[in-house]
Amino acid sequence: MFCVSADPSVLERVLRQLDGAGSVVSCTDLTQLRAVLFPPSGGSTPPVRRPTSSAGGPADRP
């Protein structure tokens, strides 16, 4: 699963809700997502930032 958002709170909420459901790649914009999916030949993929959770309670459900 991929989550693309420049808003750290959105990334954090998605990661909390999907915790344990599988892998989630979070990117701040589509340029970063493209770099992760299609790295330039001979280069390494850029690091993907995983926001740390600041809330200790259960995830909000829509």
PDBQT receptor file of N, H, CA, C and O in Angstrom, charges set to zero:
ATOM      1  N   MET A   1       0.848  -1.157   0.000  1.00  0.00    +0.000 N 
ATOM      2  CA  MET A   1       0.000   0.000   0.000  1.00  0.00    +0.000 C 
ATOM      3  C   MET A   1       0.897   1.224   0.000  1.00  0.00    +0.000 C 
ATOM      4  O   MET A   1       1.973   1.217   0.599  1.00  0.00    +0.000 OA
ATOM      5  N   PHE A   2       0.453   2.266  -0.670  1.00  0.00    +0.000 N 
ATOM      6  H   PHE A   2      -0.421   2.272  -1.156  1.00  0.00    +0.000 HD
ATOM      7  CA  PHE A   2       1.177   3.523  -0.720  1.00  0.00    +0.000 C 
ATOM      8  C   PHE A   2       0.306   4.636  -0.149  1.00  0.00    +0.000 C 
ATOM      9  O   PHE A   2      -0.897   4.685  -0.407  1.00  0.00    +0.000 OA
ATOM     10  N   CYS A   3       0.908   5.516   0.617  1.00  0.00    +0.000 N 
ATOM     11  H   CYS A   3       1.885   5.476   0.827  1.00  0.00    +0.000 HD
ATOM     12  CA  CYS A   3       0.228   6.696   1.141  1.00  0.00    +0.000 C 
ATOM     13  C   CYS A   3       1.050   7.905   0.737  1.00  0.00    +0.000 C 
ATOM     14  O   CYS A   3       2.221   8.016   1.102  1.00  0.00    +0.000 OA
ATOM     15  N   VAL A   4       0.440   8.811  -0.017  1.00  0.00    +0.000 N 
ATOM     16  H   VAL A   4      -0.511   8.720  -0.313  1.00  0.00    +0.000 HD
ATOM     17  CA  VAL A   4       1.132  10.010  -0.470  1.00  0.00    +0.000 C 
ATOM     18  C   VAL A   4       0.420  11.222   0.108  1.00  0.00    +0.000 C 
ATOM     19  O   VAL A   4      -0.735  11.493  -0.219  1.00  0.00    +0.000 OA
ATOM     20  N   SER A   5       1.132  11.956   0.982  1.00  0.00    +0.000 N 
ATOM     21  H   SER A   5       2.070  11.735   1.248  1.00  0.00    +0.000 HD
ATOM     22  CA  SER A   5       0.583  13.160   1.579  1.00  0.00    +0.000 C 
ATOM     23  C   SER A   5       1.718  13.978   2.175  1.00  0.00    +0.000 C 
ATOM     24  O   SER A   5       2.647  13.427   2.766  1.00  0.00    +0.000 OA
ATOM     25  N   ALA A   6       1.643  15.283   2.019  1.00  0.00    +0.000 N 
ATOM     26  H   ALA A   6       0.889  15.731   1.539  1.00  0.00    +0.000 HD
ATOM     27  CA  ALA A   6       2.624  16.173   2.624  1.00  0.00    +0.000 C 
ATOM     28  C   ALA A   6       2.270  16.489   4.078  1.00  0.00    +0.000 C 
ATOM     29  O   ALA A   6       3.067  17.086   4.803  1.00  0.00    +0.000 OA
ATOM     30  N   ASP A   7       1.080  16.088   4.493  1.00  0.00    +0.000 N 
ATOM     31  H   ASP A   7       0.433  15.604   3.905  1.00  0.00    +0.000 HD
ATOM     32  CA  ASP A   7       0.612  16.362   5.853  1.00  0.00    +0.000 C 
ATOM     33  C   ASP A   7       1.020  15.208   6.780  1.00  0.00    +0.000 C 
ATOM     34  O   ASP A   7       0.507  14.097   6.644  1.00  0.00    +0.000 OA
ATOM     35  N   PRO A   8       1.942  15.466   7.723  1.00  0.00    +0.000 N 
ATOM     36  CA  PRO A   8       2.399  14.398   8.619  1.00  0.00    +0.000 C 
ATOM     37  C   PRO A   8       1.278  13.750   9.421  1.00  0.00    +0.000 C 
ATOM     38  O   PRO A   8       1.358  12.559   9.722  1.00  0.00    +0.000 OA
ATOM     39  N   SER A   9       0.243  14.494   9.773  1.00  0.00    +0.000 N 
ATOM     40  H   SER A   9       0.178  15.461   9.528  1.00  0.00    +0.000 HD
ATOM     41  CA  SER A   9      -0.850  13.912  10.552  1.00  0.00    +0.000 C 
ATOM     42  C   SER A   9      -1.638  12.892   9.725  1.00  0.00    +0.000 C 
ATOM     43  O   SER A   9      -2.127  11.903  10.271  1.00  0.00    +0.000 OA
ATOM     44  N   VAL A  10      -1.764  13.121   8.432  1.00  0.00    +0.000 N 
ATOM     45  H   VAL A  10      -1.366  13.925   7.989  1.00  0.00    +0.000 HD
ATOM     46  CA  VAL A  10      -2.457  12.168   7.559  1.00  0.00    +0.000 C 
ATOM     47  C   VAL A  10      -1.630  10.883   7.459  1.00  0.00    +0.000 C 
ATOM     48  O   VAL A  10      -2.171   9.784   7.579  1.00  0.00    +0.000 OA
ATOM     49  N   LEU A  11      -0.325  11.023   7.240  1.00  0.00    +0.000 N 
ATOM     50  H   LEU A  11       0.114  11.916   7.142  1.00  0.00    +0.000 HD
ATOM     51  CA  LEU A  11       0.537   9.850   7.158  1.00  0.00    +0.000 C 
ATOM     52  C   LEU A  11       0.481   9.040   8.452  1.00  0.00    +0.000 C 
ATOM     53  O   LEU A  11       0.388   7.813   8.420  1.00  0.00    +0.000 OA
ATOM     54  N   GLU A  12       0.538   9.728   9.578  1.00  0.00    +0.000 N 
ATOM     55  H   GLU A  12       0.613  10.724   9.603  1.00  0.00    +0.000 HD
ATOM     56  CA  GLU A  12       0.502   9.060  10.881  1.00  0.00    +0.000 C 
ATOM     57  C   GLU A  12      -0.818   8.313  11.076  1.00  0.00    +0.000 C 
ATOM     58  O   GLU A  12      -0.824   7.172  11.539  1.00  0.00    +0.000 OA
ATOM     59  N   ARG A  13      -1.937   8.955  10.724  1.00  0.00    +0.000 N 
ATOM     60  H   ARG A  13      -1.932   9.882  10.348  1.00  0.00    +0.000 HD
ATOM     61  CA  ARG A  13      -3.245   8.324  10.893  1.00  0.00    +0.000 C 
ATOM     62  C   ARG A  13      -3.370   7.074  10.025  1.00  0.00    +0.000 C 
ATOM     63  O   ARG A  13      -3.873   6.049  10.485  1.00  0.00    +0.000 OA
ATOM     64  N   VAL A  14      -2.920   7.151   8.779  1.00  0.00    +0.000 N 
ATOM     65  H   VAL A  14      -2.512   7.984   8.405  1.00  0.00    +0.000 HD
ATOM     66  CA  VAL A  14      -2.991   5.996   7.886  1.00  0.00    +0.000 C 
ATOM     67  C   VAL A  14      -2.126   4.862   8.421  1.00  0.00    +0.000 C 
ATOM     68  O   VAL A  14      -2.552   3.707   8.428  1.00  0.00    +0.000 OA
ATOM     69  N   LEU A  15      -0.921   5.182   8.867  1.00  0.00    +0.000 N 
ATOM     70  H   LEU A  15      -0.576   6.120   8.861  1.00  0.00    +0.000 HD
ATOM     71  CA  LEU A  15      -0.034   4.144   9.391  1.00  0.00    +0.000 C 
ATOM     72  C   LEU A  15      -0.602   3.497  10.648  1.00  0.00    +0.000 C 
ATOM     73  O   LEU A  15      -0.474   2.287  10.834  1.00  0.00    +0.000 OA
ATOM     74  N   ARG A  16      -1.227   4.291  11.510  1.00  0.00    +0.000 N 
ATOM     75  H   ARG A  16      -1.331   5.274  11.359  1.00  0.00    +0.000 HD
ATOM     76  CA  ARG A  16      -1.855   3.723  12.724  1.00  0.00    +0.000 C 
ATOM     77  C   ARG A  16      -3.007   2.799  12.355  1.00  0.00    +0.000 C 
ATOM     78  O   ARG A  16      -3.132   1.707  12.909  1.00  0.00    +0.000 OA
ATOM     79  N   GLN A  17      -3.849   3.232  11.420  1.00  0.00    +0.000 N 
ATOM     80  H   GLN A  17      -3.748   4.119  10.970  1.00  0.00    +0.000 HD
ATOM     81  CA  GLN A  17      -5.023   2.445  11.052  1.00  0.00    +0.000 C 
ATOM     82  C   GLN A  17      -4.636   1.143  10.356  1.00  0.00    +0.000 C 
ATOM     83  O   GLN A  17      -5.346   0.144  10.468  1.00  0.00    +0.000 OA
ATOM     84  N   LEU A  18      -3.520   1.152   9.642  1.00  0.00    +0.000 N 
ATOM     85  H   LEU A  18      -2.944   1.964   9.551  1.00  0.00    +0.000 HD
ATOM     86  CA  LEU A  18      -3.117  -0.035   8.890  1.00  0.00    +0.000 C 
ATOM     87  C   LEU A  18      -2.029  -0.826   9.600  1.00  0.00    +0.000 C 
ATOM     88  O   LEU A  18      -1.466  -1.755   9.021  1.00  0.00    +0.000 OA
ATOM     89  N   ASP A  19      -1.724  -0.475  10.843  1.00  0.00    +0.000 N 
ATOM     90  H   ASP A  19      -2.181   0.280  11.313  1.00  0.00    +0.000 HD
ATOM     91  CA  ASP A  19      -0.679  -1.153  11.598  1.00  0.00    +0.000 C 
ATOM     92  C   ASP A  19      -0.963  -2.645  11.671  1.00  0.00    +0.000 C 
ATOM     93  O   ASP A  19      -2.028  -3.068  12.122  1.00  0.00    +0.000 OA
ATOM     94  N   GLY A  20       0.002  -3.432  11.223  1.00  0.00    +0.000 N 
ATOM     95  H   GLY A  20       0.867  -3.088  10.856  1.00  0.00    +0.000 HD
ATOM     96  CA  GLY A  20      -0.148  -4.878  11.256  1.00  0.00    +0.000 C 
ATOM     97  C   GLY A  20      -0.877  -5.463  10.064  1.00  0.00    +0.000 C 
ATOM     98  O   GLY A  20      -0.964  -6.685   9.940  1.00  0.00    +0.000 OA
ATOM     99  N   ALA A  21      -1.406  -4.622   9.180  1.00  0.00    +0.000 N 
ATOM    100  H   ALA A  21      -1.335  -3.630   9.280  1.00  0.00    +0.000 HD
ATOM    101  CA  ALA A  21      -2.162  -5.117   8.034  1.00  0.00    +0.000 C 
ATOM    102  C   ALA A  21      -1.272  -5.378   6.818  1.00  0.00    +0.000 C 
ATOM    103  O   ALA A  21      -1.746  -5.893   5.805  1.00  0.00    +0.000 OA
ATOM    104  N   GLY A  22      -0.002  -5.031   6.910  1.00  0.00    +0.000 N 
ATOM    105  H   GLY A  22       0.382  -4.613   7.732  1.00  0.00    +0.000 HD
ATOM    106  CA  GLY A  22       0.906  -5.216   5.784  1.00  0.00    +0.000 C 
ATOM    107  C   GLY A  22       1.853  -4.040   5.661  1.00  0.00    +0.000 C 
ATOM    108  O   GLY A  22       1.922  -3.182   6.542  1.00  0.00    +0.000 OA
ATOM    109  N   SER A  23       2.570  -4.012   4.576  1.00  0.00    +0.000 N 
ATOM    110  H   SER A  23       2.514  -4.708   3.860  1.00  0.00    +0.000 HD
ATOM    111  CA  SER A  23       3.548  -2.959   4.350  1.00  0.00    +0.000 C 
ATOM    112  C   SER A  23       2.882  -1.694   3.822  1.00  0.00    +0.000 C 
ATOM    113  O   SER A  23       1.993  -1.750   2.973  1.00  0.00    +0.000 OA
ATOM    114  N   VAL A  24       3.330  -0.555   4.340  1.00  0.00    +0.000 N 
ATOM    115  H   VAL A  24       4.053  -0.510   5.030  1.00  0.00    +0.000 HD
ATOM    116  CA  VAL A  24       2.843   0.736   3.874  1.00  0.00    +0.000 C 
ATOM    117  C   VAL A  24       4.055   1.601   3.565  1.00  0.00    +0.000 C 
ATOM    118  O   VAL A  24       4.915   1.813   4.420  1.00  0.00    +0.000 OA
ATOM    119  N   VAL A  25       4.114   2.096   2.338  1.00  0.00    +0.000 N 
ATOM    120  H   VAL A  25       3.416   1.924   1.644  1.00  0.00    +0.000 HD
ATOM    121  CA  VAL A  25       5.167   3.014   1.937  1.00  0.00    +0.000 C 
ATOM    122  C   VAL A  25       4.572   4.404   1.970  1.00  0.00    +0.000 C 
ATOM    123  O   VAL A  25       3.575   4.674   1.300  1.00  0.00    +0.000 OA
ATOM    124  N   SER A  26       5.183   5.298   2.755  1.00  0.00    +0.000 N 
ATOM    125  H   SER A  26       5.992   5.078   3.299  1.00  0.00    +0.000 HD
ATOM    126  CA  SER A  26       4.661   6.661   2.827  1.00  0.00    +0.000 C 
ATOM    127  C   SER A  26       5.629   7.614   2.153  1.00  0.00    +0.000 C 
ATOM    128  O   SER A  26       6.840   7.556   2.367  1.00  0.00    +0.000 OA
ATOM    129  N   CYS A  27       5.071   8.489   1.335  1.00  0.00    +0.000 N 
ATOM    130  H   CYS A  27       4.087   8.536   1.160  1.00  0.00    +0.000 HD
ATOM    131  CA  CYS A  27       5.841   9.490   0.600  1.00  0.00    +0.000 C 
ATOM    132  C   CYS A  27       5.159  10.842   0.766  1.00  0.00    +0.000 C 
ATOM    133  O   CYS A  27       3.944  10.921   0.949  1.00  0.00    +0.000 OA
ATOM    134  N   THR A  28       5.953  11.893   0.701  1.00  0.00    +0.000 N 
ATOM    135  H   THR A  28       6.940  11.829   0.553  1.00  0.00    +0.000 HD
ATOM    136  CA  THR A  28       5.390  13.226   0.871  1.00  0.00    +0.000 C 
ATOM    137  C   THR A  28       4.850  13.819  -0.418  1.00  0.00    +0.000 C 
ATOM    138  O   THR A  28       4.042  14.746  -0.376  1.00  0.00    +0.000 OA
ATOM    139  N   ASP A  29       5.284  13.298  -1.576  1.00  0.00    +0.000 N 
ATOM    140  H   ASP A  29       5.941  12.544  -1.611  1.00  0.00    +0.000 HD
ATOM    141  CA  ASP A  29       4.773  13.808  -2.846  1.00  0.00    +0.000 C 
ATOM    142  C   ASP A  29       4.967  12.754  -3.932  1.00  0.00    +0.000 C 
ATOM    143  O   ASP A  29       5.609  11.728  -3.707  1.00  0.00    +0.000 OA
ATOM    144  N   LEU A  30       4.407  13.016  -5.111  1.00  0.00    +0.000 N 
ATOM    145  H   LEU A  30       3.886  13.850  -5.294  1.00  0.00    +0.000 HD
ATOM    146  CA  LEU A  30       4.467  12.042  -6.195  1.00  0.00    +0.000 C 
ATOM    147  C   LEU A  30       5.875  11.891  -6.749  1.00  0.00    +0.000 C 
ATOM    148  O   LEU A  30       6.223  10.823  -7.251  1.00  0.00    +0.000 OA
ATOM    149  N   THR A  31       6.686  12.927  -6.669  1.00  0.00    +0.000 N 
ATOM    150  H   THR A  31       6.403  13.795  -6.261  1.00  0.00    +0.000 HD
ATOM    151  CA  THR A  31       8.073  12.830  -7.124  1.00  0.00    +0.000 C 
ATOM    152  C   THR A  31       8.825  11.806  -6.285  1.00  0.00    +0.000 C 
ATOM    153  O   THR A  31       9.586  10.998  -6.818  1.00  0.00    +0.000 OA
ATOM    154  N   GLN A  32       8.613  11.840  -4.981  1.00  0.00    +0.000 N 
ATOM    155  H   GLN A  32       7.995  12.496  -4.548  1.00  0.00    +0.000 HD
ATOM    156  CA  GLN A  32       9.262  10.875  -4.101  1.00  0.00    +0.000 C 
ATOM    157  C   GLN A  32       8.743   9.467  -4.374  1.00  0.00    +0.000 C 
ATOM    158  O   GLN A  32       9.524   8.515  -4.375  1.00  0.00    +0.000 OA
ATOM    159  N   LEU A  33       7.451   9.320  -4.602  1.00  0.00    +0.000 N 
ATOM    160  H   LEU A  33       6.816  10.093  -4.601  1.00  0.00    +0.000 HD
ATOM    161  CA  LEU A  33       6.881   8.013  -4.917  1.00  0.00    +0.000 C 
ATOM    162  C   LEU A  33       7.479   7.465  -6.207  1.00  0.00    +0.000 C 
ATOM    163  O   LEU A  33       7.835   6.288  -6.267  1.00  0.00    +0.000 OA
ATOM    164  N   ARG A  34       7.596   8.287  -7.230  1.00  0.00    +0.000 N 
ATOM    165  H   ARG A  34       7.308   9.243  -7.181  1.00  0.00    +0.000 HD
ATOM    166  CA  ARG A  34       8.205   7.842  -8.494  1.00  0.00    +0.000 C 
ATOM    167  C   ARG A  34       9.643   7.393  -8.272  1.00  0.00    +0.000 C 
ATOM    168  O   ARG A  34      10.076   6.400  -8.857  1.00  0.00    +0.000 OA
ATOM    169  N   ALA A  35      10.393   8.113  -7.432  1.00  0.00    +0.000 N 
ATOM    170  H   ALA A  35      10.041   8.920  -6.956  1.00  0.00    +0.000 HD
ATOM    171  CA  ALA A  35      11.783   7.745  -7.151  1.00  0.00    +0.000 C 
ATOM    172  C   ALA A  35      11.865   6.402  -6.439  1.00  0.00    +0.000 C 
ATOM    173  O   ALA A  35      12.806   5.640  -6.658  1.00  0.00    +0.000 OA
ATOM    174  N   VAL A  36      10.887   6.107  -5.589  1.00  0.00    +0.000 N 
ATOM    175  H   VAL A  36      10.123   6.726  -5.411  1.00  0.00    +0.000 HD
ATOM    176  CA  VAL A  36      10.861   4.819  -4.887  1.00  0.00    +0.000 C 
ATOM    177  C   VAL A  36      10.500   3.700  -5.865  1.00  0.00    +0.000 C 
ATOM    178  O   VAL A  36      11.122   2.638  -5.849  1.00  0.00    +0.000 OA
ATOM    179  N   LEU A  37       9.502   3.932  -6.710  1.00  0.00    +0.000 N 
ATOM    180  H   LEU A  37       8.996   4.795  -6.723  1.00  0.00    +0.000 HD
ATOM    181  CA  LEU A  37       9.045   2.901  -7.636  1.00  0.00    +0.000 C 
ATOM    182  C   LEU A  37       9.978   2.700  -8.821  1.00  0.00    +0.000 C 
ATOM    183  O   LEU A  37      10.148   1.579  -9.300  1.00  0.00    +0.000 OA
ATOM    184  N   PHE A  38      10.577   3.775  -9.290  1.00  0.00    +0.000 N 
ATOM    185  H   PHE A  38      10.439   4.685  -8.901  1.00  0.00    +0.000 HD
ATOM    186  CA  PHE A  38      11.412   3.728 -10.492  1.00  0.00    +0.000 C 
ATOM    187  C   PHE A  38      12.751   4.408 -10.219  1.00  0.00    +0.000 C 
ATOM    188  O   PHE A  38      13.000   5.500 -10.731  1.00  0.00    +0.000 OA
ATOM    189  N   PRO A  39      13.616   3.781  -9.421  1.00  0.00    +0.000 N 
ATOM    190  CA  PRO A  39      14.895   4.419  -9.092  1.00  0.00    +0.000 C 
ATOM    191  C   PRO A  39      15.760   4.573 -10.338  1.00  0.00    +0.000 C 
ATOM    192  O   PRO A  39      15.712   3.736 -11.239  1.00  0.00    +0.000 OA
ATOM    193  N   PRO A  40      16.544   5.637 -10.386  1.00  0.00    +0.000 N 
ATOM    194  CA  PRO A  40      17.447   5.811 -11.527  1.00  0.00    +0.000 C 
ATOM    195  C   PRO A  40      18.461   4.666 -11.550  1.00  0.00    +0.000 C 
ATOM    196  O   PRO A  40      18.890   4.185 -10.502  1.00  0.00    +0.000 OA
ATOM    197  N   SER A  41      18.835   4.240 -12.749  1.00  0.00    +0.000 N 
ATOM    198  H   SER A  41      18.487   4.631 -13.601  1.00  0.00    +0.000 HD
ATOM    199  CA  SER A  41      19.775   3.126 -12.843  1.00  0.00    +0.000 C 
ATOM    200  C   SER A  41      21.117   3.516 -12.224  1.00  0.00    +0.000 C 
ATOM    201  O   SER A  41      21.616   4.623 -12.424  1.00  0.00    +0.000 OA
ATOM    202  N   GLY A  42      21.678   2.590 -11.479  1.00  0.00    +0.000 N 
ATOM    203  H   GLY A  42      21.272   1.690 -11.316  1.00  0.00    +0.000 HD
ATOM    204  CA  GLY A  42      22.964   2.827 -10.842  1.00  0.00    +0.000 C 
ATOM    205  C   GLY A  42      22.861   3.572  -9.526  1.00  0.00    +0.000 C 
ATOM    206  O   GLY A  42      23.871   3.735  -8.840  1.00  0.00    +0.000 OA
ATOM    207  N   GLY A  43      21.687   4.027  -9.152  1.00  0.00    +0.000 N 
ATOM    208  H   GLY A  43      20.867   3.896  -9.709  1.00  0.00    +0.000 HD
ATOM    209  CA  GLY A  43      21.528   4.771  -7.907  1.00  0.00    +0.000 C 
ATOM    210  C   GLY A  43      20.748   3.974  -6.892  1.00  0.00    +0.000 C 
ATOM    211  O   GLY A  43      20.168   2.935  -7.206  1.00  0.00    +0.000 OA
ATOM    212  N   SER A  44      20.741   4.458  -5.700  1.00  0.00    +0.000 N 
ATOM    213  H   SER A  44      21.213   5.302  -5.444  1.00  0.00    +0.000 HD
ATOM    214  CA  SER A  44      19.957   3.801  -4.662  1.00  0.00    +0.000 C 
ATOM    215  C   SER A  44      18.654   4.563  -4.479  1.00  0.00    +0.000 C 
ATOM    216  O   SER A  44      18.549   5.732  -4.849  1.00  0.00    +0.000 OA
ATOM    217  N   THR A  45      17.679   3.900  -3.915  1.00  0.00    +0.000 N 
ATOM    218  H   THR A  45      17.764   2.950  -3.615  1.00  0.00    +0.000 HD
ATOM    219  CA  THR A  45      16.399   4.554  -3.684  1.00  0.00    +0.000 C 
ATOM    220  C   THR A  45      16.525   5.535  -2.523  1.00  0.00    +0.000 C 
ATOM    221  O   THR A  45      17.255   5.268  -1.568  1.00  0.00    +0.000 OA
ATOM    222  N   PRO A  46      15.824   6.663  -2.590  1.00  0.00    +0.000 N 
ATOM    223  CA  PRO A  46      15.871   7.620  -1.488  1.00  0.00    +0.000 C 
ATOM    224  C   PRO A  46      15.173   7.041  -0.260  1.00  0.00    +0.000 C 
ATOM    225  O   PRO A  46      14.281   6.203  -0.394  1.00  0.00    +0.000 OA
ATOM    226  N   PRO A  47      15.568   7.477   0.926  1.00  0.00    +0.000 N 
ATOM    227  CA  PRO A  47      14.911   6.955   2.118  1.00  0.00    +0.000 C 
ATOM    228  C   PRO A  47      13.449   7.389   2.173  1.00  0.00    +0.000 C 
ATOM    229  O   PRO A  47      13.104   8.509   1.796  1.00  0.00    +0.000 OA
ATOM    230  N   VAL A  48      12.618   6.502   2.638  1.00  0.00    +0.000 N 
ATOM    231  H   VAL A  48      12.898   5.592   2.944  1.00  0.00    +0.000 HD
ATOM    232  CA  VAL A  48      11.190   6.798   2.799  1.00  0.00    +0.000 C 
ATOM    233  C   VAL A  48      10.959   7.106   4.260  1.00  0.00    +0.000 C 
ATOM    234  O   VAL A  48      11.312   6.314   5.134  1.00  0.00    +0.000 OA
ATOM    235  N   ARG A  49      10.370   8.252   4.524  1.00  0.00    +0.000 N 
ATOM    236  H   ARG A  49      10.083   8.895   3.814  1.00  0.00    +0.000 HD
ATOM    237  CA  ARG A  49      10.150   8.698   5.903  1.00  0.00    +0.000 C 
ATOM    238  C   ARG A  49       8.914   8.021   6.469  1.00  0.00    +0.000 C 
ATOM    239  O   ARG A  49       7.855   8.004   5.841  1.00  0.00    +0.000 OA
ATOM    240  N   ARG A  50       9.064   7.465   7.659  1.00  0.00    +0.000 N 
ATOM    241  H   ARG A  50       9.924   7.479   8.169  1.00  0.00    +0.000 HD
ATOM    242  CA  ARG A  50       7.922   6.883   8.364  1.00  0.00    +0.000 C 
ATOM    243  C   ARG A  50       7.704   7.722   9.611  1.00  0.00    +0.000 C 
ATOM    244  O   ARG A  50       8.523   7.699  10.530  1.00  0.00    +0.000 OA
ATOM    245  N   PRO A  51       6.598   8.466   9.648  1.00  0.00    +0.000 N 
ATOM    246  CA  PRO A  51       6.362   9.328  10.809  1.00  0.00    +0.000 C 
ATOM    247  C   PRO A  51       6.242   8.519  12.094  1.00  0.00    +0.000 C 
ATOM    248  O   PRO A  51       5.697   7.415  12.106  1.00  0.00    +0.000 OA
ATOM    249  N   THR A  52       6.755   9.083  13.158  1.00  0.00    +0.000 N 
ATOM    250  H   THR A  52       7.198   9.979  13.149  1.00  0.00    +0.000 HD
ATOM    251  CA  THR A  52       6.613   8.427  14.449  1.00  0.00    +0.000 C 
ATOM    252  C   THR A  52       5.280   8.811  15.049  1.00  0.00    +0.000 C 
ATOM    253  O   THR A  52       4.800   9.928  14.854  1.00  0.00    +0.000 OA
ATOM    254  N   SER A  53       4.699   7.914  15.759  1.00  0.00    +0.000 N 
ATOM    255  H   SER A  53       5.088   7.007  15.918  1.00  0.00    +0.000 HD
ATOM    256  CA  SER A  53       3.393   8.161  16.357  1.00  0.00    +0.000 C 
ATOM    257  C   SER A  53       3.556   8.988  17.621  1.00  0.00    +0.000 C 
ATOM    258  O   SER A  53       4.322   8.628  18.515  1.00  0.00    +0.000 OA
ATOM    259  N   SER A  54       2.832  10.098  17.692  1.00  0.00    +0.000 N 
ATOM    260  H   SER A  54       2.210  10.391  16.966  1.00  0.00    +0.000 HD
ATOM    261  CA  SER A  54       2.879  10.929  18.894  1.00  0.00    +0.000 C 
ATOM    262  C   SER A  54       1.688  10.630  19.793  1.00  0.00    +0.000 C 
ATOM    263  O   SER A  54       1.661  11.038  20.954  1.00  0.00    +0.000 OA
ATOM    264  N   ALA A  55       0.716   9.926  19.260  1.00  0.00    +0.000 N 
ATOM    265  H   ALA A  55       0.738   9.595  18.317  1.00  0.00    +0.000 HD
ATOM    266  CA  ALA A  55      -0.479   9.604  20.057  1.00  0.00    +0.000 C 
ATOM    267  C   ALA A  55      -0.382   8.159  20.530  1.00  0.00    +0.000 C 
ATOM    268  O   ALA A  55      -0.011   7.273  19.761  1.00  0.00    +0.000 OA
ATOM    269  N   GLY A  56      -0.708   7.929  21.770  1.00  0.00    +0.000 N 
ATOM    270  H   GLY A  56      -1.009   8.650  22.394  1.00  0.00    +0.000 HD
ATOM    271  CA  GLY A  56      -0.622   6.589  22.299  1.00  0.00    +0.000 C 
ATOM    272  C   GLY A  56      -1.936   5.853  22.307  1.00  0.00    +0.000 C 
ATOM    273  O   GLY A  56      -1.968   4.663  22.622  1.00  0.00    +0.000 OA
ATOM    274  N   GLY A  57      -3.018   6.517  21.970  1.00  0.00    +0.000 N 
ATOM    275  H   GLY A  57      -2.992   7.483  21.714  1.00  0.00    +0.000 HD
ATOM    276  CA  GLY A  57      -4.333   5.900  22.017  1.00  0.00    +0.000 C 
ATOM    277  C   GLY A  57      -4.660   5.115  20.771  1.00  0.00    +0.000 C 
ATOM    278  O   GLY A  57      -3.846   5.049  19.851  1.00  0.00    +0.000 OA
ATOM    279  N   PRO A  58      -5.835   4.521  20.724  1.00  0.00    +0.000 N 
ATOM    280  CA  PRO A  58      -6.244   3.739  19.557  1.00  0.00    +0.000 C 
ATOM    281  C   PRO A  58      -6.474   4.646  18.358  1.00  0.00    +0.000 C 
ATOM    282  O   PRO A  58      -6.751   5.837  18.500  1.00  0.00    +0.000 OA
ATOM    283  N   ALA A  59      -6.355   4.061  17.185  1.00  0.00    +0.000 N 
ATOM    284  H   ALA A  59      -6.131   3.093  17.069  1.00  0.00    +0.000 HD
ATOM    285  CA  ALA A  59      -6.544   4.821  15.947  1.00  0.00    +0.000 C 
ATOM    286  C   ALA A  59      -7.995   5.239  15.792  1.00  0.00    +0.000 C 
ATOM    287  O   ALA A  59      -8.912   4.522  16.192  1.00  0.00    +0.000 OA
ATOM    288  N   ASP A  60      -8.188   6.412  15.203  1.00  0.00    +0.000 N 
ATOM    289  H   ASP A  60      -7.443   6.995  14.877  1.00  0.00    +0.000 HD
ATOM    290  CA  ASP A  60      -9.544   6.889  14.909  1.00  0.00    +0.000 C 
ATOM    291  C   ASP A  60     -10.090   6.102  13.736  1.00  0.00    +0.000 C 
ATOM    292  O   ASP A  60      -9.373   5.823  12.775  1.00  0.00    +0.000 OA
ATOM    293  N   ARG A  61     -11.337   5.752  13.815  1.00  0.00    +0.000 N 
ATOM    294  H   ARG A  61     -11.919   5.978  14.595  1.00  0.00    +0.000 HD
ATOM    295  CA  ARG A  61     -11.984   5.033  12.712  1.00  0.00    +0.000 C 
ATOM    296  C   ARG A  61     -12.983   5.964  12.039  1.00  0.00    +0.000 C 
ATOM    297  O   ARG A  61     -13.729   6.679  12.708  1.00  0.00    +0.000 OA
ATOM    298  N   PRO A  62     -12.991   5.947  10.680  1.00  0.00    +0.000 N 
ATOM    299  CA  PRO A  62     -13.960   6.823   9.978  1.00  0.00    +0.000 C 
ATOM    300  C   PRO A  62     -15.380   6.384  10.165  1.00  0.00    +0.000 C 
ATOM    301  O   PRO A  62     -16.296   7.016   9.639  1.00  0.00    +0.000 OA
TER     302      PRO A  62
